[in-house]
Amino acid sequence: MNIVNATISSIVSEEKVTLVGFSVGQEQLEMVSLGISEQLVLGSRVRLGIKATNIALSQQKLHDVSITNQVETIITALEMGSLLCLVHFSFEGVAWESVITQKSAVEMQLRVGEKVFVLIKSSDLSIVEAL
């Protein structure tokens, strides 16, 4: 699981759904949740998590798409298998990875040092731990 420390920057609830905003260095992320602990308030420090299989990649920022979290990063390593490719990149100084199909990696012509956008649905992001 990919982990990064963050600070809660916004909390908006309606009925039983909560939209939580996070500051991660210079980046802003959002998470949709069916509830959030009352102990977590604006300014609370947390660890966020996302599974490597829930991270999509794009070579450009997407505008007509429902994926809220789009972070520009640089590929640091590629592990190409016969079916899957493990793409390594750095997010706010923390090593992260995405698992995509080998076919997608070849079609995108991914290379180490190349800029990519990490795409994370707000429903795939989670609070792993309060700090």
Beta strands, then each sheet from edge to edge (+ up, - down):
strand 1: 2-14
strand 2: 17-24
strand 3: 27-33
strand 4: 45-50
strand 5: 56-58
strand 6: 69-80
strand 7: 84-91
strand 8: 94-101
strand 9: 115-120
strand 10: 126-130
sheet 1: 3+ 2- 1+ 4- 10+
sheet 2: 5+ 9- 6+ 7- 8+
end
